[in-house]
Amino acid sequence: MNDRGASARYVAYALVAATLIGLNTWYWWPNSEPTGKPTRQAPAVEGLPYRSTDFRVRQPASPKPSPQANARDLFRPAATAHSTTGMARAAPRPSAKERKQAAARRAAAQRAVARQHATEHTAAQREASRQVLNQFKLVGILVRSEGREAYLIKDEGAYIVHLGDLIAQRYRVDDVSLNAVRLTDTATQVSTTLPVAGN
């Protein structure tokens, strides 16, 4: 009889303990009720202004990754920092007025170059003409009633000329004085004065 009474007491104690554990677990179990119902608050500890919920570790909710963030066009290469930030903008197309002004500047530059070449060519021609004129030698001047005659030689040729005559269809006699003759190259307009040889 004593054994049966002890066993009954143990069973009763176990049921009471299980009941208390179940009630305690149900009381402290996190609230999973739908939104809109009042949330059960834990009682404050006696003597302290804190609740047990104040000591829970709260973690910030991590944002859900957007499906577009991970989406990538497989047919387009990945953009790099150089290609996205270092790309220079295309220069704007010049207007019709600007194109006309640029064409005028190019034409002016071409004319300036052409003038420079022509000047250099003309200078070379004038120097060559001056050298040819200096090859003439004035041998003497004869005064006649119809005017003065000048006797010129060049290389193997000899010429008797008067005022206004042309030598070799190019060199004009512009003046015949008593001791000099002035010749002009009609192609380059270069003139030179030839004194009588020996003076």
C-alpha positions as CSV (number, residue, x, y, z in Angstrom):
1,M,0.0,0.0,0.0
2,N,2.9,2.4,0.8
3,D,4.4,1.7,-2.6
4,R,1.2,2.4,-4.4
5,G,0.7,5.7,-2.5
6,A,4.2,6.8,-3.2
7,S,3.8,6.0,-6.9
8,A,0.5,8.0,-7.0
9,R,2.2,11.0,-5.4
10,Y,5.0,10.8,-7.9
11,V,2.6,10.7,-10.8
12,A,0.7,13.7,-9.4
13,Y,3.9,15.6,-8.9
14,A,4.9,14.8,-12.5
15,L,1.6,16.0,-13.9
16,V,1.7,19.2,-11.9
17,A,5.3,19.9,-13.1
18,A,4.4,19.1,-16.7
19,T,1.4,21.4,-16.5
20,L,3.5,24.3,-15.1
21,I,6.2,23.8,-17.7
22,G,3.5,23.8,-20.4
23,L,1.8,26.9,-19.1
24,N,5.2,28.7,-18.8
25,T,6.2,27.7,-22.3
26,W,2.9,28.8,-23.7
27,Y,3.1,32.1,-21.8
28,W,6.7,32.9,-23.0
29,W,6.4,31.5,-26.5
30,P,6.8,34.3,-29.2
31,N,3.5,35.6,-30.5
32,S,2.7,34.2,-33.9
33,E,-0.9,35.5,-34.2
34,P,-1.9,37.4,-37.4
35,T,-1.5,41.2,-37.5
36,G,-4.3,43.1,-36.0
37,K,-4.5,41.2,-32.6
38,P,-2.9,42.8,-29.6
39,T,0.6,41.5,-28.9
40,R,1.2,39.8,-25.5
41,Q,3.7,41.8,-23.4
42,A,5.9,40.1,-20.8
43,P,5.5,41.4,-17.3
44,A,8.1,43.7,-15.9
45,V,10.6,42.2,-13.4
46,E,9.8,43.3,-9.9
47,G,11.9,46.2,-8.8
48,L,13.2,47.0,-12.3
49,P,11.7,49.1,-15.1
50,Y,12.7,46.6,-17.8
51,R,10.9,43.8,-19.5
52,S,12.4,40.6,-20.7
53,T,11.7,41.7,-24.3
54,D,14.1,44.6,-23.9
55,F,17.0,42.2,-23.7
56,R,16.2,40.4,-27.0
57,V,18.7,40.8,-29.8
58,R,17.1,42.6,-32.7
59,Q,18.5,42.2,-36.2
60,P,17.7,44.6,-39.0
61,A,15.6,43.1,-41.7
62,S,17.8,42.4,-44.7
63,P,16.4,43.8,-47.9
64,K,15.3,41.3,-50.5
65,P,17.5,41.3,-53.5
66,S,15.8,42.6,-56.6
67,P,15.6,40.2,-59.5
68,Q,16.6,43.0,-61.8
69,A,19.8,43.7,-59.8
70,N,21.2,40.3,-60.6
71,A,19.9,40.3,-64.2
72,R,22.5,40.7,-66.8
73,D,22.4,40.8,-70.6
74,L,24.6,37.9,-71.7
75,F,25.1,39.4,-75.1
76,R,26.5,42.7,-73.7
77,P,29.9,42.9,-72.1
78,A,30.1,44.0,-68.5
79,A,30.7,47.7,-68.1
80,T,33.9,48.8,-66.5
81,A,34.8,51.9,-64.6
82,H,36.8,53.1,-67.6
83,S,34.1,52.5,-70.1
84,T,31.3,54.1,-68.0
85,T,33.1,57.1,-66.4
86,G,36.0,57.8,-68.8
87,M,34.0,57.8,-72.0
88,A,34.2,61.1,-73.7
89,R,31.2,62.7,-75.2
90,A,31.0,63.0,-79.0
91,A,31.8,66.4,-80.3
92,P,28.8,68.3,-81.6
93,R,28.4,68.6,-85.3
94,P,29.5,72.1,-86.5
95,S,26.8,74.3,-88.0
96,A,26.6,75.4,-91.6
97,K,28.1,78.8,-90.7
98,E,31.0,77.2,-88.8
99,R,31.7,74.9,-91.8
100,K,31.7,77.8,-94.2
101,Q,34.1,79.8,-92.0
102,A,36.4,76.7,-91.7
103,A,36.4,76.3,-95.5
104,A,37.2,80.0,-95.9
105,R,40.1,79.7,-93.5
106,R,41.4,76.7,-95.5
107,A,41.1,78.5,-98.8
108,A,43.0,81.6,-97.3
109,A,45.8,79.3,-96.0
110,Q,46.1,77.6,-99.4
111,R,46.2,81.0,-101.2
112,A,48.9,82.2,-98.7
113,V,51.0,79.1,-99.4
114,A,50.5,79.6,-103.2
115,R,51.6,83.2,-102.9
116,Q,54.7,82.2,-100.9
117,H,55.6,79.6,-103.5
118,A,55.0,82.1,-106.3
119,T,57.1,84.7,-104.5
120,E,59.9,82.2,-104.0
121,H,59.7,81.1,-107.6
122,T,59.6,84.7,-108.8
123,A,62.6,85.6,-106.7
124,A,64.5,82.6,-108.2
125,Q,63.5,83.8,-111.7
126,R,64.5,87.4,-111.0
127,E,67.9,86.2,-109.8
128,A,68.4,84.0,-112.8
129,S,67.4,86.9,-115.1
130,R,69.8,89.3,-113.4
131,Q,72.6,86.8,-113.9
132,V,71.8,86.5,-117.6
133,L,71.7,90.3,-118.1
134,N,75.1,90.6,-116.4
135,Q,76.6,88.3,-119.0
136,F,76.2,91.1,-121.6
137,K,79.3,93.2,-122.1
138,L,79.1,96.8,-123.5
139,V,82.0,97.1,-125.9
140,G,81.3,100.7,-127.1
141,I,78.8,103.3,-128.1
142,L,78.8,105.1,-131.5
143,V,77.0,108.4,-132.0
144,R,75.3,108.7,-135.4
145,S,72.9,111.3,-136.8
146,E,69.9,108.9,-136.3
147,G,70.9,108.2,-132.7
148,R,73.4,106.2,-130.6
149,E,74.4,102.7,-131.4
150,A,75.6,100.3,-128.7
151,Y,77.9,97.3,-129.4
152,L,77.2,94.4,-127.1
153,I,78.7,90.9,-126.8
154,K,77.4,87.8,-125.0
155,D,79.2,84.4,-125.2
156,E,79.9,84.0,-128.9
157,G,77.2,86.5,-130.1
158,A,77.6,90.2,-131.0
159,Y,74.8,92.8,-131.1
160,I,74.4,96.3,-132.5
161,V,71.4,97.8,-130.9
162,H,69.5,101.1,-130.7
163,L,67.1,102.5,-128.2
164,G,63.9,100.3,-128.0
165,D,65.4,97.2,-129.7
166,L,64.9,93.7,-128.4
167,I,67.7,91.1,-128.1
168,A,66.6,87.5,-128.5
169,Q,63.0,88.7,-128.4
170,R,63.3,89.2,-124.7
171,Y,65.8,91.8,-123.5
172,R,64.8,95.4,-124.3
173,V,67.2,98.3,-124.7
174,D,65.6,101.0,-122.5
175,D,68.4,103.6,-122.5
176,V,71.6,104.3,-124.4
177,S,73.8,107.0,-122.9
178,L,77.3,108.1,-123.8
179,N,78.9,105.5,-121.5
180,A,76.2,103.0,-120.4
181,V,73.3,100.9,-121.6
182,R,70.3,99.8,-119.6
183,L,68.7,96.5,-120.5
184,T,65.4,95.1,-119.2
185,D,64.2,91.5,-119.2
186,T,60.6,91.7,-120.4
187,A,59.7,88.4,-118.7
188,T,60.7,89.3,-115.2
189,Q,60.9,93.1,-115.5
190,V,64.4,93.0,-114.1
191,S,66.7,95.8,-115.3
192,T,70.5,96.3,-115.2
193,T,72.8,99.0,-116.4
194,L,75.9,97.9,-118.3
195,P,78.9,100.4,-118.3
196,V,81.3,100.4,-121.2
197,A,83.9,97.7,-120.7
198,G,87.1,98.9,-119.2
199,N,85.5,101.9,-117.4
